[in-house]
Amino acid sequence: MRDTRTPWYAKAMVVLVLAYIVSPIDIIPDFIPVIGLLDEVILVPIALAFIFKLIPDSVKQDEINNQIDETSRKKLIIVGSLLIVIVWLSILTFIFLLSSS
């Protein structure tokens, strides 16, 4: 989505698919058992496959090449997430200790 070589219509399709997913208005209402959820299960993957075909091959290839750098980025995300969890647990422990005394 952030690559400037990605066509605007592919980006617009992504926004439309996301809007359809979160929208309460569906082709088949969700309150109908089983069939109501099938429209998301069937239409969303088809739409994403269509969007994937709209993206130029050069952009896809560059993203595949950039995934090598993603391993170090994933490690940073994991460490950052652990730090956030530790901070929240510390805050919750502090609040619990204050409220219990």
KOLDREN-460958 format. One record per residue: residue number from 1; x, y, z of N, C-alpha, C in turn. Coordinates in steps of 0.1 Angstrom, whole numbers, plus 5000, padded with zeros to 4 digits. Example, Ala and Ser with C-alpha at 12.3 -4.5 7.8 and 13.67 -1.06 7.14 Angstrom:
2
{pos=1&n_c1=5132&n_c2=4943&n_c3=5078&ca_c1=5123&ca_c2=4955&ca_c3=5078&c_c1=5132&c_c2=4967&c_c3=5078}
{pos=2&n_c1=5128&n_c2=4978&n_c3=5071&ca_c1=5137&ca_c2=4989&ca_c3=5071&c_c1=5129&c_c2=5000&c_c3=5079}
END
This chain:
101
{pos=1&n_c1=5008&n_c2=4988&n_c3=5000&ca_c1=5000&ca_c2=5000&ca_c3=5000&c_c1=5009&c_c2=5013&c_c3=5000}
{pos=2&n_c1=5020&n_c2=5012&n_c3=5006&ca_c1=5028&ca_c2=5024&ca_c3=5007&c_c1=5037&c_c2=5027&c_c3=4995}
{pos=3&n_c1=5039&n_c2=5016&n_c3=4987&ca_c1=5047&ca_c2=5018&ca_c3=4975&c_c1=5041&c_c2=5027&c_c3=4965}
{pos=4&n_c1=5048&n_c2=5036&n_c3=4960&ca_c1=5042&ca_c2=5046&ca_c3=4950&c_c1=5039&c_c2=5039&c_c3=4937}
{pos=5&n_c1=5045&n_c2=5028&n_c3=4934&ca_c1=5043&ca_c2=5021&ca_c3=4922&c_c1=5030&c_c2=5013&c_c3=4922}
{pos=6&n_c1=5024&n_c2=5011&n_c3=4933&ca_c1=5011&ca_c2=5004&ca_c3=4934&c_c1=5000&c_c2=5013&c_c3=4929}
{pos=7&n_c1=4992&n_c2=5008&n_c3=4919&ca_c1=4982&ca_c2=5017&ca_c3=4913&c_c1=4972&c_c2=5022&c_c3=4923}
{pos=8&n_c1=4966&n_c2=5033&n_c3=4921&ca_c1=4956&ca_c2=5039&ca_c3=4930&c_c1=4944&c_c2=5030&c_c3=4931}
{pos=9&n_c1=4940&n_c2=5024&n_c3=4920&ca_c1=4928&ca_c2=5016&ca_c3=4920&c_c1=4930&c_c2=5003&c_c3=4928}
{pos=10&n_c1=4942&n_c2=4998&n_c3=4929&ca_c1=4945&ca_c2=4987&ca_c3=4938&c_c1=4943&c_c2=4991&c_c3=4953}
{pos=11&n_c1=4948&n_c2=5003&n_c3=4956&ca_c1=4947&ca_c2=5008&ca_c3=4969&c_c1=4932&c_c2=5011&c_c3=4973}
{pos=12&n_c1=4925&n_c2=5016&n_c3=4963&ca_c1=4911&ca_c2=5019&ca_c3=4965&c_c1=4903&c_c2=5006&c_c3=4967}
{pos=13&n_c1=4907&n_c2=4995&n_c3=4960&ca_c1=4900&ca_c2=4982&ca_c3=4962&c_c1=4903&c_c2=4977&c_c3=4976}
{pos=14&n_c1=4915&n_c2=4978&n_c3=4981&ca_c1=4918&ca_c2=4974&ca_c3=4995&c_c1=4909&c_c2=4981&c_c3=5005}
{pos=15&n_c1=4908&n_c2=4994&n_c3=5003&ca_c1=4899&ca_c2=5002&ca_c3=5012&c_c1=4885&c_c2=4997&c_c3=5011}
{pos=16&n_c1=4880&n_c2=4995&n_c3=4999&ca_c1=4866&ca_c2=4990&ca_c3=4997&c_c1=4864&c_c2=4976&c_c3=5004}
{pos=17&n_c1=4874&n_c2=4968&n_c3=5002&ca_c1=4872&ca_c2=4954&ca_c3=5008&c_c1=4872&c_c2=4956&c_c3=5024}
{pos=18&n_c1=4881&n_c2=4964&n_c3=5029&ca_c1=4881&ca_c2=4966&ca_c3=5043&c_c1=4868&c_c2=4972&c_c3=5048}
{pos=19&n_c1=4863&n_c2=4981&n_c3=5041&ca_c1=4850&ca_c2=4988&ca_c3=5044&c_c1=4839&c_c2=4977&c_c3=5044}
{pos=20&n_c1=4839&n_c2=4968&n_c3=5034&ca_c1=4829&ca_c2=4958&ca_c3=5033&c_c1=4830&c_c2=4948&c_c3=5045}
{pos=21&n_c1=4842&n_c2=4945&n_c3=5049&ca_c1=4844&ca_c2=4936&ca_c3=5061&c_c1=4838&c_c2=4942&c_c3=5073}
{pos=22&n_c1=4841&n_c2=4955&n_c3=5076&ca_c1=4836&ca_c2=4961&ca_c3=5089&c_c1=4822&c_c2=4966&c_c3=5088}
{pos=23&n_c1=4817&n_c2=4967&n_c3=5076&ca_c1=4803&ca_c2=4973&ca_c3=5074&c_c1=4793&c_c2=4963&c_c3=5079}
{pos=24&n_c1=4783&n_c2=4969&n_c3=5086&ca_c1=4771&ca_c2=4960&ca_c3=5090&c_c1=4762&c_c2=4957&c_c3=5078}
{pos=25&n_c1=4764&n_c2=4963&n_c3=5067&ca_c1=4756&ca_c2=4960&ca_c3=5055&c_c1=4763&c_c2=4949&c_c3=5047}
{pos=26&n_c1=4756&n_c2=4938&n_c3=5045&ca_c1=4762&ca_c2=4927&ca_c3=5037&c_c1=4753&c_c2=4923&c_c3=5026}
{pos=27&n_c1=4758&n_c2=4916&n_c3=5016&ca_c1=4750&ca_c2=4911&ca_c3=5005&c_c1=4740&c_c2=4901&c_c3=5011}
{pos=28&n_c1=4745&n_c2=4892&n_c3=5019&ca_c1=4736&ca_c2=4883&ca_c3=5026&c_c1=4737&c_c2=4886&c_c3=5041}
{pos=29&n_c1=4726&n_c2=4890&n_c3=5048&ca_c1=4727&ca_c2=4894&ca_c3=5062&c_c1=4733&c_c2=4883&c_c3=5071}
{pos=30&n_c1=4741&n_c2=4887&n_c3=5081&ca_c1=4749&ca_c2=4878&ca_c3=5089&c_c1=4740&c_c2=4870&c_c3=5099}
{pos=31&n_c1=4727&n_c2=4875&n_c3=5101&ca_c1=4719&ca_c2=4868&ca_c3=5111&c_c1=4713&c_c2=4855&c_c3=5105}
{pos=32&n_c1=4714&n_c2=4853&n_c3=5092&ca_c1=4710&ca_c2=4841&ca_c3=5086&c_c1=4721&c_c2=4830&c_c3=5089}
{pos=33&n_c1=4718&n_c2=4820&n_c3=5096&ca_c1=4728&ca_c2=4810&ca_c3=5100&c_c1=4736&c_c2=4804&c_c3=5088}
{pos=34&n_c1=4748&n_c2=4803&n_c3=5090&ca_c1=4758&ca_c2=4797&ca_c3=5081&c_c1=4759&c_c2=4805&c_c3=5068}
{pos=35&n_c1=4749&n_c2=4807&n_c3=5061&ca_c1=4749&ca_c2=4814&ca_c3=5048&c_c1=4753&c_c2=4828&c_c3=5049}
{pos=36&n_c1=4749&n_c2=4834&n_c3=5061&ca_c1=4752&ca_c2=4849&ca_c3=5063&c_c1=4767&c_c2=4852&c_c3=5064}
{pos=37&n_c1=4774&n_c2=4842&n_c3=5069&ca_c1=4789&ca_c2=4844&ca_c3=5070&c_c1=4796&c_c2=4840&c_c3=5058}
{pos=38&n_c1=4790&n_c2=4832&n_c3=5049&ca_c1=4796&ca_c2=4827&ca_c3=5037&c_c1=4800&c_c2=4838&c_c3=5027}
{pos=39&n_c1=4793&n_c2=4849&n_c3=5027&ca_c1=4797&ca_c2=4860&ca_c3=5018&c_c1=4810&c_c2=4865&c_c3=5021}
{pos=40&n_c1=4814&n_c2=4867&n_c3=5034&ca_c1=4827&ca_c2=4872&ca_c3=5037&c_c1=4837&c_c2=4861&c_c3=5034}
{pos=41&n_c1=4834&n_c2=4848&n_c3=5037&ca_c1=4843&ca_c2=4837&ca_c3=5035&c_c1=4847&c_c2=4835&c_c3=5020}
{pos=42&n_c1=4837&n_c2=4838&n_c3=5012&ca_c1=4839&ca_c2=4836&ca_c3=4997&c_c1=4844&c_c2=4849&c_c3=4990}
{pos=43&n_c1=4837&n_c2=4860&n_c3=4993&ca_c1=4839&ca_c2=4872&ca_c3=4985&c_c1=4853&c_c2=4879&c_c3=4989}
{pos=44&n_c1=4856&n_c2=4879&n_c3=5001&ca_c1=4868&ca_c2=4886&ca_c3=5005&c_c1=4881&c_c2=4879&c_c3=5000}
{pos=45&n_c1=4883&n_c2=4866&n_c3=5000&ca_c1=4894&ca_c2=4860&ca_c3=4994&c_c1=4895&c_c2=4862&c_c3=4979}
{pos=46&n_c1=4883&n_c2=4862&n_c3=4972&ca_c1=4883&ca_c2=4865&ca_c3=4958&c_c1=4887&c_c2=4879&c_c3=4955}
{pos=47&n_c1=4882&n_c2=4888&n_c3=4963&ca_c1=4886&ca_c2=4902&ca_c3=4961&c_c1=4901&c_c2=4904&c_c3=4963}
{pos=48&n_c1=4906&n_c2=4898&n_c3=4974&ca_c1=4920&ca_c2=4900&ca_c3=4977&c_c1=4929&c_c2=4893&c_c3=4966}
{pos=49&n_c1=4925&n_c2=4882&n_c3=4960&ca_c1=4932&ca_c2=4876&ca_c3=4949&c_c1=4932&c_c2=4886&c_c3=4937}
{pos=50&n_c1=4921&n_c2=4892&n_c3=4934&ca_c1=4920&ca_c2=4901&ca_c3=4923&c_c1=4929&c_c2=4913&c_c3=4926}
{pos=51&n_c1=4929&n_c2=4919&n_c3=4938&ca_c1=4938&ca_c2=4930&ca_c3=4941&c_c1=4952&c_c2=4926&c_c3=4940}
{pos=52&n_c1=4956&n_c2=4914&n_c3=4944&ca_c1=4970&ca_c2=4909&ca_c3=4942&c_c1=4974&c_c2=4909&c_c3=4928}
{pos=53&n_c1=4965&n_c2=4906&n_c3=4919&ca_c1=4968&ca_c2=4906&ca_c3=4905&c_c1=4970&c_c2=4920&c_c3=4899}
{pos=54&n_c1=4963&n_c2=4930&n_c3=4906&ca_c1=4965&ca_c2=4944&ca_c3=4901&c_c1=4978&c_c2=4950&c_c3=4905}
{pos=55&n_c1=4985&n_c2=4944&n_c3=4915&ca_c1=4998&ca_c2=4950&ca_c3=4919&c_c1=5009&c_c2=4945&c_c3=4909}
{pos=56&n_c1=5017&n_c2=4954&n_c3=4904&ca_c1=5028&ca_c2=4951&ca_c3=4895&c_c1=5037&c_c2=4940&c_c3=4901}
{pos=57&n_c1=5043&n_c2=4932&n_c3=4892&ca_c1=5052&ca_c2=4922&ca_c3=4896&c_c1=5065&c_c2=4927&c_c3=4902}
{pos=58&n_c1=5069&n_c2=4939&n_c3=4898&ca_c1=5081&ca_c2=4945&ca_c3=4903&c_c1=5079&c_c2=4949&c_c3=4918}
{pos=59&n_c1=5067&n_c2=4953&n_c3=4921&ca_c1=5064&ca_c2=4957&ca_c3=4935&c_c1=5064&c_c2=4944&c_c3=4944}
{pos=60&n_c1=5058&n_c2=4934&n_c3=4939&ca_c1=5058&ca_c2=4921&ca_c3=4946&c_c1=5072&c_c2=4915&c_c3=4948}
{pos=61&n_c1=5080&n_c2=4916&n_c3=4938&ca_c1=5094&ca_c2=4911&ca_c3=4939&c_c1=5102&c_c2=4919&c_c3=4949}
{pos=62&n_c1=5100&n_c2=4932&n_c3=4949&ca_c1=5107&ca_c2=4940&ca_c3=4958&c_c1=5103&c_c2=4937&c_c3=4973}
{pos=63&n_c1=5090&n_c2=4934&n_c3=4975&ca_c1=5085&ca_c2=4931&ca_c3=4988&c_c1=5091&c_c2=4918&c_c3=4993}
{pos=64&n_c1=5092&n_c2=4908&n_c3=4983&ca_c1=5098&ca_c2=4895&ca_c3=4987&c_c1=5113&c_c2=4897&c_c3=4991}
{pos=65&n_c1=5120&n_c2=4906&n_c3=4984&ca_c1=5134&ca_c2=4908&ca_c3=4987&c_c1=5135&c_c2=4916&c_c3=5000}
{pos=66&n_c1=5126&n_c2=4924&n_c3=5003&ca_c1=5126&ca_c2=4932&ca_c3=5016&c_c1=5123&c_c2=4923&c_c3=5028}
{pos=67&n_c1=5117&n_c2=4911&n_c3=5026&ca_c1=5113&ca_c2=4903&ca_c3=5037&c_c1=5125&c_c2=4898&c_c3=5044}
{pos=68&n_c1=5137&n_c2=4897&n_c3=5038&ca_c1=5149&ca_c2=4893&ca_c3=5045&c_c1=5152&c_c2=4903&c_c3=5056}
{pos=69&n_c1=5149&n_c2=4916&n_c3=5054&ca_c1=5151&ca_c2=4926&ca_c3=5064&c_c1=5141&c_c2=4925&c_c3=5075}
{pos=70&n_c1=5130&n_c2=4919&n_c3=5072&ca_c1=5119&ca_c2=4918&ca_c3=5082&c_c1=5122&c_c2=4909&c_c3=5094}
{pos=71&n_c1=5132&n_c2=4900&n_c3=5093&ca_c1=5135&ca_c2=4892&ca_c3=5104&c_c1=5140&c_c2=4900&c_c3=5116}
{pos=72&n_c1=5149&n_c2=4910&n_c3=5113&ca_c1=5154&ca_c2=4918&ca_c3=5123&c_c1=5143&c_c2=4928&c_c3=5128}
{pos=73&n_c1=5134&n_c2=4931&n_c3=5120&ca_c1=5123&ca_c2=4940&ca_c3=5123&c_c1=5113&c_c2=4932&c_c3=5132}
{pos=74&n_c1=5111&n_c2=4919&n_c3=5130&ca_c1=5102&ca_c2=4911&ca_c3=5138&c_c1=5108&c_c2=4910&c_c3=5152}
{pos=75&n_c1=5121&n_c2=4908&n_c3=5153&ca_c1=5128&ca_c2=4907&ca_c3=5166&c_c1=5125&c_c2=4920&c_c3=5174}
{pos=76&n_c1=5126&n_c2=4931&n_c3=5167&ca_c1=5124&ca_c2=4944&ca_c3=5174&c_c1=5110&c_c2=4945&c_c3=5179}
{pos=77&n_c1=5100&n_c2=4941&n_c3=5171&ca_c1=5086&ca_c2=4941&ca_c3=5174&c_c1=5084&c_c2=4932&c_c3=5187}
{pos=78&n_c1=5090&n_c2=4920&n_c3=5187&ca_c1=5088&ca_c2=4911&ca_c3=5198&c_c1=5093&c_c2=4917&c_c3=5211}
{pos=79&n_c1=5105&n_c2=4923&n_c3=5210&ca_c1=5111&ca_c2=4929&ca_c3=5222&c_c1=5103&c_c2=4941&c_c3=5227}
{pos=80&n_c1=5099&n_c2=4949&n_c3=5217&ca_c1=5090&ca_c2=4961&ca_c3=5221&c_c1=5077&c_c2=4956&c_c3=5227}
{pos=81&n_c1=5071&n_c2=4946&n_c3=5222&ca_c1=5059&ca_c2=4941&ca_c3=5228&c_c1=5061&c_c2=4935&c_c3=5242}
{pos=82&n_c1=5072&n_c2=4928&n_c3=5244&ca_c1=5075&ca_c2=4923&ca_c3=5257&c_c1=5077&c_c2=4935&c_c3=5267}
{pos=83&n_c1=5084&n_c2=4945&n_c3=5263&ca_c1=5085&ca_c2=4957&ca_c3=5272&c_c1=5072&c_c2=4963&c_c3=5275}
{pos=84&n_c1=5063&n_c2=4964&n_c3=5266&ca_c1=5050&ca_c2=4970&ca_c3=5269&c_c1=5042&c_c2=4961&c_c3=5278}
{pos=85&n_c1=5043&n_c2=4948&n_c3=5277&ca_c1=5036&ca_c2=4939&ca_c3=5286&c_c1=5042&c_c2=4940&c_c3=5300}
{pos=86&n_c1=5055&n_c2=4941&n_c3=5301&ca_c1=5062&ca_c2=4943&ca_c3=5314&c_c1=5058&c_c2=4956&c_c3=5321}
{pos=87&n_c1=5057&n_c2=4966&n_c3=5313&ca_c1=5053&ca_c2=4979&ca_c3=5319&c_c1=5039&c_c2=4978&c_c3=5324}
{pos=88&n_c1=5030&n_c2=4973&n_c3=5316&ca_c1=5016&ca_c2=4972&ca_c3=5320&c_c1=5014&c_c2=4963&c_c3=5332}
{pos=89&n_c1=5021&n_c2=4952&n_c3=5333&ca_c1=5021&ca_c2=4943&ca_c3=5344&c_c1=5026&c_c2=4950&c_c3=5357}
{pos=90&n_c1=5037&n_c2=4958&n_c3=5355&ca_c1=5042&ca_c2=4965&ca_c3=5366&c_c1=5032&c_c2=4976&c_c3=5371}
{pos=91&n_c1=5025&n_c2=4983&n_c3=5362&ca_c1=5015&ca_c2=4992&ca_c3=5366&c_c1=5003&c_c2=4985&c_c3=5373}
{pos=92&n_c1=4999&n_c2=4974&n_c3=5368&ca_c1=4988&ca_c2=4967&ca_c3=5374&c_c1=4992&c_c2=4962&c_c3=5388}
{pos=93&n_c1=5004&n_c2=4957&n_c3=5389&ca_c1=5009&ca_c2=4952&ca_c3=5402&c_c1=5009&c_c2=4963&c_c3=5412}
{pos=94&n_c1=5014&n_c2=4975&n_c3=5408&ca_c1=5015&ca_c2=4987&ca_c3=5416&c_c1=5001&c_c2=4991&c_c3=5421}
{pos=95&n_c1=4992&n_c2=4991&n_c3=5412&ca_c1=4978&ca_c2=4995&ca_c3=5415&c_c1=4972&c_c2=4985&c_c3=5425}
{pos=96&n_c1=4974&n_c2=4972&n_c3=5422&ca_c1=4969&ca_c2=4962&ca_c3=5431&c_c1=4975&c_c2=4963&c_c3=5445}
{pos=97&n_c1=4988&n_c2=4965&n_c3=5446&ca_c1=4994&ca_c2=4967&ca_c3=5459&c_c1=4989&c_c2=4979&c_c3=5467}
{pos=98&n_c1=4986&n_c2=4990&n_c3=5459&ca_c1=4981&ca_c2=5002&ca_c3=5466&c_c1=4967&c_c2=5000&c_c3=5471}
{pos=99&n_c1=4959&n_c2=4993&n_c3=5463&ca_c1=4945&ca_c2=4991&ca_c3=5466&c_c1=4943&c_c2=4981&c_c3=5478}
{pos=100&n_c1=4953&n_c2=4971&n_c3=5479&ca_c1=4951&ca_c2=4961&ca_c3=5489&c_c1=4956&c_c2=4966&c_c3=5503}
{pos=101&n_c1=4964&n_c2=4977&n_c3=5504&ca_c1=4968&ca_c2=4982&ca_c3=5517&c_c1=4960&c_c2=4992&c_c3=5523}
END
